[in-house]
Amino acid sequence: MSSVVPESKRAPVGVDPNRASIARVYDAFLGGKDNYEIDRQVRDKVTEVAPDAIDLAVANRHFLIRACRFLAHTAGITQFLDCGSGLPTAENVHQVVQRINPDATVVYIDNDPVVEMHGKALLEDNDNTHFIAADIYKPDEVLNHDVVQKHLDLSQPIGFLQVGTLHHFVGDADGPAKVMRNYIDAFASGSYVVISHFFDPEDDLSETARQLEEKFTHSMMGSGSFRTQAELDKLTEGLELMEPGWERCAMWWPDGPQIGPLTVGQRCIAGAVGRKP
């Protein structure tokens, strides 16, 4: 007779199944299998406020894929630095860009143990894709890392991704803008930045955005800030934004026409792609 193995027994070494993980909660929203009960509890609390919150996660992922296609194909970027990889969710950055250019180099950064475990396993046989464990909110630590220095040429244009990451910054309100400024200053002219963030539209959905923020920040995950347009603009200062500028992720260069109005989830996540002059 079989029995259910407790998650604490199935968890890899270094992974705490009793503490929610940003990457695993994201995986739970996307219907993945690399998450635990605590992660699904966070997802369920958020969907109590916005039942279609899964649309937020899906819109964010599809935005990432479209932006990566643009960088690899139209912009001709051949090297990518991805903060907060979200591995092992399907259609990761390296899969998108290396489908267009097999020689493209990708370096992922994350400090989540389960992401690190999956990342190293997933990338074991990919010579052009690398993973490092580092704090994405410490630009000097990331940019001076041996792996980054070895595999990326920061004197040449780079594709830099902070997709669905900065809303999990915990600290001063202007912290994310400072983080972005330090990264942008370090990149060569012609580099591109892809960024997405939870969005407070300052309209009839503001109350819902704040309720969602409350659910995220007071869950075991502990973070999830919804910023206004003025606050988002600070994250991309110094960049020339591609049209249409900051836009709901679902509406940034969509693959097809939008059928029906955007859902609550789709209206509360915004993204932008900018070029460093």
C-alpha positions as CSV (number, residue, x, y, z in Angstrom):
1,M,0.0,0.0,0.0
2,S,1.5,3.4,-1.1
3,S,1.6,6.4,1.1
4,V,2.1,10.1,0.4
5,V,5.6,11.3,1.1
6,P,5.7,14.5,3.1
7,E,7.0,17.5,1.1
8,S,9.7,18.0,3.8
9,K,11.0,14.6,2.8
10,R,10.9,15.2,-0.9
11,A,12.5,18.7,-0.8
12,P,16.0,18.9,-2.2
13,V,18.8,19.8,0.3
14,G,18.8,23.5,1.0
15,V,15.1,24.0,0.0
16,D,12.6,24.8,2.8
17,P,9.1,23.5,1.8
18,N,7.6,25.5,4.7
19,R,8.6,28.9,3.3
20,A,7.1,30.3,0.1
21,S,9.5,30.9,-2.7
22,I,8.9,33.7,-5.3
23,A,9.9,31.4,-8.1
24,R,7.7,28.5,-6.9
25,V,4.7,30.8,-6.3
26,Y,5.2,32.0,-9.9
27,D,5.3,28.4,-11.0
28,A,2.1,27.7,-9.2
29,F,0.3,30.6,-10.9
30,L,1.5,29.2,-14.3
31,G,0.2,25.7,-13.4
32,G,3.6,24.1,-13.0
33,K,4.6,21.3,-10.8
34,D,7.7,22.7,-9.1
35,N,6.0,24.2,-6.1
36,Y,4.8,23.2,-2.6
37,E,1.7,23.6,-0.5
38,I,2.9,26.8,1.0
39,D,3.4,28.3,-2.4
40,R,-0.1,27.3,-3.5
41,Q,-1.5,28.9,-0.3
42,V,0.0,32.2,-1.4
43,R,-1.4,31.8,-4.9
44,D,-4.8,31.0,-3.4
45,K,-4.8,34.0,-1.1
46,V,-4.1,36.3,-4.0
47,T,-6.8,34.8,-6.2
48,E,-9.3,35.5,-3.3
49,V,-8.8,39.2,-4.2
50,A,-8.5,38.7,-7.9
51,P,-9.7,35.3,-9.2
52,D,-8.1,35.9,-12.6
53,A,-4.7,36.8,-11.1
54,I,-3.2,33.9,-13.1
55,D,-3.6,36.2,-16.1
56,L,-1.0,38.5,-14.4
57,A,1.6,35.7,-14.4
58,V,0.7,34.6,-17.9
59,A,0.8,38.1,-19.3
60,N,4.2,38.7,-17.7
61,R,5.7,35.5,-19.2
62,H,4.4,36.1,-22.7
63,F,5.8,39.7,-22.5
64,L,9.2,38.2,-21.6
65,I,9.0,35.9,-24.6
66,R,8.0,38.6,-27.1
67,A,10.7,41.0,-25.8
68,C,13.4,38.3,-26.0
69,R,12.4,37.6,-29.6
70,F,12.7,41.3,-30.4
71,L,16.1,41.6,-28.8
72,A,17.6,38.5,-30.5
73,H,16.0,39.0,-33.9
74,T,15.3,42.6,-34.6
75,A,17.9,44.3,-32.3
76,G,20.6,41.6,-33.0
77,I,21.6,41.2,-29.3
78,T,23.8,38.2,-28.8
79,Q,24.4,38.3,-25.0
80,F,21.8,38.3,-22.2
81,L,21.9,38.8,-18.5
82,D,18.7,37.6,-16.8
83,C,18.0,38.6,-13.2
84,G,15.6,36.3,-11.3
85,S,15.4,33.6,-13.9
86,G,12.2,31.8,-12.7
87,L,13.7,28.5,-13.9
88,P,12.4,25.9,-14.7
89,T,9.3,27.4,-16.2
90,A,8.8,26.6,-19.8
91,E,10.1,28.9,-22.6
92,N,13.0,30.4,-20.7
93,V,15.2,33.2,-22.1
94,H,17.9,30.9,-23.5
95,Q,15.3,28.7,-25.3
96,V,13.8,31.8,-26.9
97,V,16.9,33.5,-28.0
98,Q,19.0,30.5,-29.0
99,R,16.1,29.3,-31.2
100,I,16.9,32.5,-33.2
101,N,20.6,32.5,-32.7
102,P,22.2,29.3,-31.4
103,D,25.4,31.1,-30.5
104,A,23.6,33.6,-28.1
105,T,25.1,33.6,-24.6
106,V,22.8,33.8,-21.6
107,V,23.7,34.2,-17.9
108,Y,21.0,33.7,-15.3
109,I,21.2,35.1,-11.8
110,D,19.1,33.9,-8.9
111,N,19.5,33.2,-5.2
112,D,16.6,30.8,-4.7
113,P,18.0,27.3,-3.9
114,V,15.4,25.5,-5.9
115,V,16.0,27.7,-8.9
116,E,19.7,27.1,-8.6
117,M,19.1,23.3,-8.4
118,H,16.9,23.3,-11.5
119,G,19.0,25.8,-13.3
120,K,22.2,23.9,-13.1
121,A,20.5,20.6,-14.1
122,L,18.7,22.3,-17.0
123,L,21.8,24.0,-18.3
124,E,24.3,21.2,-17.8
125,D,24.6,20.4,-21.5
126,N,24.3,24.0,-22.8
127,D,27.7,25.5,-23.3
128,N,26.3,29.0,-24.1
129,T,24.1,29.3,-21.0
130,H,25.2,29.7,-17.4
131,F,23.8,30.1,-14.0
132,I,25.1,32.0,-10.9
133,A,23.8,32.3,-7.4
134,A,23.9,36.0,-6.5
135,D,21.7,38.8,-5.2
136,I,20.1,40.6,-8.1
137,Y,19.6,43.7,-6.0
138,K,23.4,44.1,-5.7
139,P,24.7,45.2,-9.2
140,D,28.3,45.2,-8.2
141,E,28.1,41.6,-6.9
142,V,26.4,40.5,-10.2
143,L,28.5,42.4,-12.7
144,N,31.8,41.5,-11.0
145,H,31.0,37.8,-10.7
146,D,33.6,35.6,-12.4
147,V,31.0,33.9,-14.6
148,V,29.7,37.2,-15.8
149,Q,33.1,38.6,-16.5
150,K,34.1,35.4,-18.3
151,H,31.1,34.9,-20.6
152,L,29.7,38.4,-21.2
153,D,31.5,41.3,-22.7
154,L,30.1,44.4,-20.9
155,S,31.9,46.7,-23.4
156,Q,29.4,45.5,-26.0
157,P,25.6,45.8,-26.1
158,I,23.8,43.4,-23.8
159,G,20.2,42.4,-23.2
160,F,19.4,42.9,-19.6
161,L,16.2,41.5,-18.0
162,Q,14.5,42.4,-14.8
163,V,11.2,40.8,-15.5
164,G,8.8,40.4,-12.5
165,T,11.6,41.0,-10.0
166,L,11.8,44.6,-8.7
167,H,8.4,44.4,-7.1
168,H,9.9,41.9,-4.7
169,F,12.6,44.4,-3.5
170,V,12.3,45.0,0.2
171,G,13.7,48.2,1.5
172,D,13.7,52.0,0.7
173,A,11.0,53.0,-1.8
174,D,13.7,54.4,-4.2
175,G,15.8,51.3,-3.9
176,P,14.7,49.7,-7.2
177,A,15.4,52.9,-9.1
178,K,18.9,53.0,-7.6
179,V,19.5,49.3,-8.5
180,M,18.4,50.0,-12.1
181,R,20.6,53.1,-12.4
182,N,23.7,51.2,-11.3
183,Y,23.0,48.4,-13.8
184,I,22.2,50.8,-16.7
185,D,25.3,52.9,-16.0
186,A,27.5,49.8,-16.4
187,F,26.2,48.8,-19.8
188,A,27.5,49.8,-23.2
189,S,25.6,52.1,-25.5
190,G,23.2,50.1,-27.6
191,S,22.2,47.8,-24.7
192,Y,18.6,47.0,-24.1
193,V,16.7,46.7,-20.8
194,V,13.5,44.6,-20.4
195,I,11.5,45.2,-17.3
196,S,8.1,44.4,-15.9
197,H,6.5,45.3,-12.6
198,F,3.2,45.0,-10.7
199,F,1.2,48.1,-11.6
200,D,-1.2,50.3,-9.7
201,P,-3.2,51.9,-12.5
202,E,-4.5,54.7,-10.2
203,D,-8.1,54.1,-11.3
204,D,-10.9,51.9,-10.3
205,L,-8.4,49.0,-9.8
206,S,-6.2,50.9,-7.3
207,E,-8.0,49.4,-4.4
208,T,-7.6,45.9,-5.9
209,A,-3.9,46.5,-6.5
210,R,-3.4,47.5,-2.9
211,Q,-5.3,44.4,-1.7
212,L,-3.1,42.2,-3.9
213,E,0.0,44.0,-2.4
214,E,-1.3,43.3,1.0
215,K,-1.8,39.6,0.3
216,F,1.8,39.3,-1.2
217,T,3.6,41.2,1.5
218,H,1.8,39.6,4.4
219,S,2.2,36.1,3.1
220,M,5.1,33.8,3.7
221,M,6.6,35.3,0.5
222,G,6.9,38.6,2.2
223,S,7.0,41.0,-0.8
224,G,5.1,42.3,-3.8
225,S,4.8,46.1,-4.3
226,F,2.4,47.6,-6.9
227,R,3.9,50.9,-8.2
228,T,2.3,53.8,-10.0
229,Q,3.2,55.1,-13.5
230,A,5.4,57.8,-12.0
231,E,7.3,55.3,-9.9
232,L,7.7,53.0,-12.9
233,D,9.1,55.8,-15.0
234,K,12.0,56.2,-12.5
235,L,13.1,52.6,-13.2
236,T,13.8,53.4,-16.9
237,E,15.4,56.8,-16.6
238,G,18.2,57.3,-19.1
239,L,16.7,54.8,-21.6
240,E,15.0,55.4,-24.9
241,L,11.8,53.4,-24.6
242,M,10.6,51.4,-27.5
243,E,7.0,52.2,-28.6
244,P,4.6,52.1,-26.8
245,G,6.7,52.8,-23.8
246,W,5.4,51.5,-20.5
247,E,2.3,49.4,-21.3
248,R,0.3,46.6,-19.9
249,C,2.3,43.5,-20.6
250,A,-0.6,41.9,-22.5
251,M,-0.7,44.9,-24.8
252,W,3.1,45.3,-25.5
253,W,3.5,44.1,-29.1
254,P,0.9,41.4,-28.7
255,D,1.1,38.4,-31.1
256,G,-2.6,38.9,-32.1
257,P,-5.6,41.1,-31.5
258,Q,-7.0,41.4,-28.0
259,I,-10.4,39.8,-27.8
260,G,-12.5,41.5,-25.1
261,P,-11.4,43.8,-22.3
262,L,-8.3,43.2,-20.3
263,T,-8.9,41.2,-17.1
264,V,-8.0,42.6,-13.6
265,G,-4.8,40.6,-13.7
266,Q,-3.8,41.8,-17.1
267,R,-4.4,45.4,-16.1
268,C,-2.1,45.1,-13.0
269,I,1.2,44.2,-14.6
270,A,3.1,46.6,-16.9
271,G,6.3,46.2,-18.9
272,A,8.7,48.2,-21.0
273,V,11.8,47.8,-23.3
274,G,14.4,50.5,-23.4
275,R,17.6,51.1,-25.3
276,K,20.6,52.8,-23.7
277,P,21.7,55.7,-26.1
